[in-house]
Structures are given as C-alpha cells and as structure tokens.
Amino acid sequence: MGCSICGTPCGSVSHSPVLRWFLNAHVSFLVLFSERTIEDHESVLEVQSNWGMDSDSRLYFRKNYAKYEFFKKPLDFFPENMVSISSEANGLMNHSQLIQTFLNSSTCPEIHGFLHSKEQGRKSWKKFYFVLRRSGLYFSNKGTSKEPRHLQFAAEFCDSDVYTLLSARKTHGAPTDYGFCVKPSKSSSARDLKLLCADDEQTRTCWITAMRLFKFGMQLYQNFIQPHQKQKSSPMRSISENSLVAMDFSGQRSRVIENPSEALSVAVEEGLSWRVRLTSKPCFSTIHMAQPWFHSKLSRDEAHKLITQHGLIDGVFLLRDSQSNPKTFVLSLCHTQRIRHFQILPVEDDGELFYSLDDGNTRFSDLLQLVEFYQLNRGVLPCKLKHHCARTTL
C-alpha cells in the first residue's frame, strides 16, 4: 500500500515526519457511509486490513480541532444531565476530576440517556434508555431502570470501534442526522453494525467521546500530551495565538514592539480606531478568493457539514458567498458546539465599498481585513475567529 502523502509503503502512523504531522492533526477512515478518527497510536494498515480487500474504504487527512478538546473543556463535552459520578467522587464534577475518573481504571463515570436504535433486518427505529459503563453499552427494557435484570447488553469496545454515520437519514432512515454506530473491529459486514442515533449533535458527541475514552483510556491522554512535551523541549515556535507579536507600522519602517506596556496601549488604541477609521486604501474586492478560509459557492448545509468535520469547538469558521443575496457574504462560525451564520453586508460610503458585520459601525475595505480583525477582537461575534476550515481536504 502506498502512502497517500509521500507515496512510500507505510504501516504505522509514525513512519515519517510529514505523515506524522497530518495524522496528529486528524485521520478519518471512511467506509460504509460512516467514518471514525484513527488515533495517533493506531496503525493505518492494521485498521484498513480489518475491513478486507473488497471493502470500499478510504482515508482522509484533515484538521480536526476537537480531537482532544475534551481534555481542555470536558464539561462542554459531557453535559451534567448525561453523567453520573461514583460515590467516591462525592458527587462533584469539575474539569480535572471528570477527566481523572475517566482515566482511572478503578472508577469511571456512567453515561446515560435516550438513543434511537435500529435492529438488523428492520426498517423502524426504537427509542431506548442506554447506559454506558466501562464493561460496555447497555439498554433498559423497562423505562429508565438501571436494575441489572432490566439492562440488556448492546455492545462492548475492547474489539469494537465507534463510527459517525454520514447522512444517517438518507442512508439508514434514521430519525435525525446525528447517527453513529458500533462495529466489531475485525468484521467487514454491515450486518454486524449496531446502529444508534442521538437527538442532537452535543448528545452524539458525548456518547462518541465517552466511548473513545472507555476504549483507549490513558493512551488517549498520552497522545494528547506528547506534542506539548515536544514543544517544550524544542526551540521552534508553533504558529498559534502565542506566536503573534505587536507591530508598529506608523513609520517608514515597521518595527516589533517589545515593551509589553507599549504593546497593550497600542492594541487598545488600534481596537478603538477600527470602529471609526475609514481607510483610504484601494478596495481589493477579490483578495479573499485566495484565502484558505473562503469557500465560494458553498451552501448552508455544506458549510455546517464542513465545520463539523473540522471539530465543533469555539472559533472554527469559514466565509462563503451568500446564496440568498449574491452581493453579500456569510461568516459561518462555531460557538458552544452550535454553528451560527452571520451576514457580511456591503456598505458604500462616498463612492467607496466597505464590508461590515454590524450594520456599518465597523467597516473593512476587504474580507481579509475583516477576518484579521475578528481573529484578534471578538467584537459583535460570540467568540474570536480561531481555526479556519481549509478549502481542500486531502
């Protein structure tokens, strides 16, 4: 098998620095209208070989900003109404304690809630109360009872993987599009899939994330902290918000502002002046076309799908043409695991064209200027623009 990045044979996700960069970002394995993340410690060839030579499987390399986000903000991924903490945790559920109980081999939170389930050979879906424990997934045959005599075994994860269903309504007749399934690792038959469906994205994310943690446990945490450990020991700086520096462009030559007090005062002054300043620079009406965050003819549903693929965390965004008004643009932004759409209106003033998100109070000569401003300032948005959705998926 040839690597889709470098063309050389590979059997491990760590066979080359180039491939390792892509895999640490996100690798998606697509098969039978479903996909899952290949974890950093897994072998690509071993995962694919479990599906057999005749299966229609594909590998996608793309950035997923939410891959380890639950280690940073666990309460955003695990709603309080879906999690039961053991008595040893005294009923408390703070950020550090929640993750620690997931990683602890002796204790573990219990995930519970309603899911739609489809039995093999039947077209109808039924709603059951499910309980997820370290020993496996169970459903109750009597309401919300958790008594052992009412719980029936549904799936385990030692030799199974969790996949997200693509187009669950169309492909499987699911009641919502938030479908997922549990598949035995060494099975290539669609009949062995345990099809499930949640009522919303946050609920599905909670179940899938918990199943990943139950299966891999401490290994996922090691995958998460390993890149951070390398960064501490390396003099190289990553491209992130921490690598931004304050610049002064007022003179004939630009300079780096090294004094923290001066940098802060300049930032405050610049933020205020953006709201009242009308630039005299020419309007670069097409400069956004070359930017990786701009998607020309993209529908609302397609934008929603693309952002979901990149991870439903705060600040994931893209810009696109408006389908309802050809003269405007739309900023699609994720915040609190929900995708919102903001219309960018053209504003004409004294023969010059500007763009604005707040009815002309803050104006920009082009979309690039607009994006760069909201990457540093929240303004009227619920959060800053942090992670763009690339136009091209490898």
PyMOL commands that set and color helices and strands:
alter all, ss='L'
color gray80, all
select helices_A, chain A and resi 17-25+44-49+69-72+74-77+80-82+87-89+95-103+148-150+168-172+190-192+201-216+218-233+241-243+260-274+287-290+300-310+367-376
alter helices_A, ss='H'
color red, helices_A
select strands_A, chain A and resi 27-31+34-37+57-61+83-84+110-118+125-133+136-140+151-155+160-165+178-184+194-198+247-248+255-256+294-295+316-321+329-335+338-349+352-356+387-388
alter strands_A, ss='S'
color yellow, strands_A
deselect
rebuild
show_as cartoon
